[in-house]
Amino acid sequence: MARRIDEDDDDPSSSEDAALVRALRSAGAIPFCRTNCAQLCLSFGAGNPVYGTTRHPDDPSRTPGGSSCGEGALVAAGGSVLGIGK
């Protein structure tokens, strides 16, 4: 069961892995980061008021767009070989 996120909580991360992350870990994967996503994950844009706009790694005047924009930028920059989406 995931923890409730409170306003005063310094670490809003879940107390347990999602089923997909558990399966990937059991197969030997090492999850190493969380990436930015569009606000509400319902936008063609690539940003949110908390972390700002995600920029395309090859052309900062553009954005990767979509709800998994940060993940797309990470994979495009060669920072990861795959992503699991939002």
Contacts in CASP RR format, 6 or more apart in sequence:
PFRMAT RR
TARGET T0000
AUTHOR 0000-0000-0000
METHOD contacts of the structure
MODEL  1
MARRIDEDDDDPSSSEDAALVRALRSAGAIPFCRTNCAQLCLSFGAGNPV
YGTTRHPDDPSRTPGGSSCGEGALVAAGGSVLGIGK
1 15 0 8 1.000
1 16 0 8 1.000
2 14 0 8 1.000
2 15 0 8 1.000
2 16 0 8 1.000
3 9 0 8 1.000
3 14 0 8 1.000
3 15 0 8 1.000
5 12 0 8 1.000
17 25 0 8 1.000
20 84 0 8 1.000
21 31 0 8 1.000
21 84 0 8 1.000
24 31 0 8 1.000
24 84 0 8 1.000
25 31 0 8 1.000
32 80 0 8 1.000
33 74 0 8 1.000
33 80 0 8 1.000
35 54 0 8 1.000
35 68 0 8 1.000
35 69 0 8 1.000
35 70 0 8 1.000
35 71 0 8 1.000
35 72 0 8 1.000
35 73 0 8 1.000
35 74 0 8 1.000
36 46 0 8 1.000
36 47 0 8 1.000
36 48 0 8 1.000
36 51 0 8 1.000
36 52 0 8 1.000
36 54 0 8 1.000
36 69 0 8 1.000
36 70 0 8 1.000
36 73 0 8 1.000
37 47 0 8 1.000
37 48 0 8 1.000
37 67 0 8 1.000
37 68 0 8 1.000
37 69 0 8 1.000
37 70 0 8 1.000
37 71 0 8 1.000
37 86 0 8 1.000
38 44 0 8 1.000
38 45 0 8 1.000
38 46 0 8 1.000
38 47 0 8 1.000
38 48 0 8 1.000
38 65 0 8 1.000
38 66 0 8 1.000
38 67 0 8 1.000
38 69 0 8 1.000
39 47 0 8 1.000
39 48 0 8 1.000
39 49 0 8 1.000
41 67 0 8 1.000
41 86 0 8 1.000
42 67 0 8 1.000
43 65 0 8 1.000
43 66 0 8 1.000
43 67 0 8 1.000
44 65 0 8 1.000
44 66 0 8 1.000
45 53 0 8 1.000
45 63 0 8 1.000
45 65 0 8 1.000
45 66 0 8 1.000
45 69 0 8 1.000
46 53 0 8 1.000
46 54 0 8 1.000
46 55 0 8 1.000
46 63 0 8 1.000
46 64 0 8 1.000
46 65 0 8 1.000
46 66 0 8 1.000
46 69 0 8 1.000
46 70 0 8 1.000
46 73 0 8 1.000
47 53 0 8 1.000
47 54 0 8 1.000
47 63 0 8 1.000
47 69 0 8 1.000
53 63 0 8 1.000
54 63 0 8 1.000
54 64 0 8 1.000
54 65 0 8 1.000
54 69 0 8 1.000
54 70 0 8 1.000
54 73 0 8 1.000
55 62 0 8 1.000
55 63 0 8 1.000
55 73 0 8 1.000
56 62 0 8 1.000
56 63 0 8 1.000
56 64 0 8 1.000
56 73 0 8 1.000
56 76 0 8 1.000
57 73 0 8 1.000
57 76 0 8 1.000
57 77 0 8 1.000
58 76 0 8 1.000
63 69 0 8 1.000
64 70 0 8 1.000
64 72 0 8 1.000
64 73 0 8 1.000
64 76 0 8 1.000
67 85 0 8 1.000
67 86 0 8 1.000
68 83 0 8 1.000
68 85 0 8 1.000
68 86 0 8 1.000
71 80 0 8 1.000
71 83 0 8 1.000
71 84 0 8 1.000
71 85 0 8 1.000
71 86 0 8 1.000
72 83 0 8 1.000
74 80 0 8 1.000
74 83 0 8 1.000
75 81 0 8 1.000
75 82 0 8 1.000
75 83 0 8 1.000
END
